[in-house]
Amino acid sequence: MRRVLLFIFPILIVVAGVFTAYGVFQVRSEEEKLWDDLRRKARAIAEGMDLSVRQILLTNDAKSAEYVVNKFQFRERLQGGVIYDKAGNIFAVTPRFEEWHKQDKSRVLEVLATRMPHGGLEKFNELTLFSYLSPVMDEENRLLGAIEIIHETSYVFSYLNEIWKRICISLATLIVLIILVVSLLQRQLFLVPIRQLTQWFSHFQKGEIDEMHSFKGKDEFGKLANEVEQVALSLRVARKAATQEAQHRIQHDDLWTEAKLKNLVQAKLGENALFVVSNREPYMHVLDKSLGKVKCMRPASGVVTAIDPILRACGGMWVAQASGDADKKFVNSRDKLGVPPEDNRYILKRVWLSKEEEEGYYYGFANEGLWPLCHITHTRPIFRESDWEMYKQANRKFARAVINELPKKPAFVFVQDYHFTLLAQMIKEERPDTTVALFWHIPWPNPEVFSICPYQREILEGMLYCDLIGFHVQFHCNNFLETVNRLLECRVDTEKFSVVRDKRESFIRSYPISVDSSMKDRMDTATPLQIEKIKRELGLEDKIVALGVERIDYTKGIVERILAIDRFLGKYPQYKDKFAFVQLAAPSRTHIKRYHDLISEIDELVERINWKHSNGTAKPIIYLKRHFSIEEIGPFYALADIGVVSSLHDGMNLVAKEYVSFKDDLNGVLILSCFTGAARELTDAVQINPYSTEEFADSFKKAIEMPVEEKKQRMLNMRKIISENNIYRWAGNIISDLTALKKS
């Protein structure tokens, strides 16, 4: 409707202008006629009374004068009359105008002086009257006085108002008719064809190009649709050729790279679309209040670190929650944009959640319920019915966002993590042809622990709508199979590692996630300069630097790490002035009390230990509490002599692998918690139990005093593992298994 009004607004302005000009002309013309007619009537009455008034003034007959003027008040529109003597004084006046003597006498004196009649409007007691003055002469043309005829004028103004009313009604009627006619014409000529073309494009985008949805228009819209169809046909032919070429390249490449993954996707998926769903978006737009500008940043997230290179390589669509305060400004009408901003490689679709939904679904059920339930860190999970309802509502919203984008042909949906245990079921109920995989990035607990959750059945049933469920390590796969076997009626196939329930089979596999080992090569070439700048600003010259990088979370073992550093410096005082620990900590989930308390606990602990071991200038712990991008973290990885990962319980932990991938000079040691999934691959790290403060403290001494050759050999072994088992191999294995499931 808004577009219609914008289209016809200029027409309405022109019509209204023409009508108004015509109305003004007509009213003025009618007004002149009415006043002219009134003047003629008044003159005729005055001329008809001239003889009688002359005789009255000659004889000074007051009684006859009174009789004459009294007759005026019984006329319909003739209101009264006044007789003046030659001096301009009132000789007789109609009774209703007894106060007429208060009127301005200048006009009377002017008529008597010029002996010329005069007519015009007069105000009297809030009335507007028409007055006509005519001089009275004797037979010898001597002035005797004057007679004044007073007419009412309300009928004139009423008539003029009636004309304006008719003009306005006609204009309004004409405007309504114009709007209706133009709307109907625009609908038939523009809106209907455009709507049909838009609907055709929607079906075409989803691959629905059969006769049922073909666009048969013969006009320009039809020509446009035909051209698009021809371009799409060429693209399909080119894609088919690219798929065959990709199959050939895959067979000849050994090392997994971005190019090889891209070839695999082309070979395996072909024209089938790939969708990734996660809570965390890979790019968020936030307002930098200090600069007053919006910047695009990648949030601190293991999921983002892992998935972004995959979609960069193979394209597709990433559906995620909008979390930046300026996100709304950068999406199109369907909440989509191309990312990365500097080099659009895939599509990001943002889903908008209300504050209540985010509070219940994310902070409540996901992070106060499922997160502590799955991590064995002795933090009690909290389950609320209201949070569960919001969790279901958020899953439905994400499911709808995905379903609206699914093409007609079967597609692949890759769901990330514990935020979407119900998503596969919601998608499959509407689109059973979709192949859905879920990757669980956090540990899966044993059946006894998971049975604490009051919604265990709904969660497991929702997950078993997935064709493939992936975990980091085999131990978590075993836990999941035991949980399903214990809590649901189903058939667990231990040979195929699958679960059959309601004639649906879900395969359970372990896929150790990794990082892009070539990430450092694509970073800023000024990294050495950045390293020197950081050392200078933080006072790290000639220091043995240890580094920790993570979100502030009770599962990351930050408190245990700081206590181990305290013990290390107390046990080995010779390193007090030579050792510095840098902690990059991104605040996270501060709405939750457990996280808020943890931040305060770490702040107090860092302050106390720095006071205890400080020599007056340098502090042993440098605590940098803010969000860091991977570009900012890179120089810290490069300068750190020791990387510290002390998670109390972790699915994999990509920080450990990122640190190793940045040490191309082989000069570094990784201290790694044995409770991480990465510990099963990176066996050359110095592995520790973060709960054992003594063991943890001694690991620092071991890392510092380790022979250079041993350091390099350990780092070389770990880098080889990460290079071979990188993020592209991880994604390639999942996609290969997904496509194999589809064929079967």
Order of alpha helices (4+ residues) and beta strands (2+ residues): alpha-alpha-beta-beta-alpha-beta-beta-beta-alpha-alpha-alpha-alpha-beta-beta-beta-alpha-beta-beta-beta-alpha-alpha-beta-alpha-beta-alpha-alpha-beta-alpha-beta-beta-beta-alpha-beta-alpha-beta-alpha-beta-alpha-beta-alpha-beta-beta-alpha-alpha-alpha
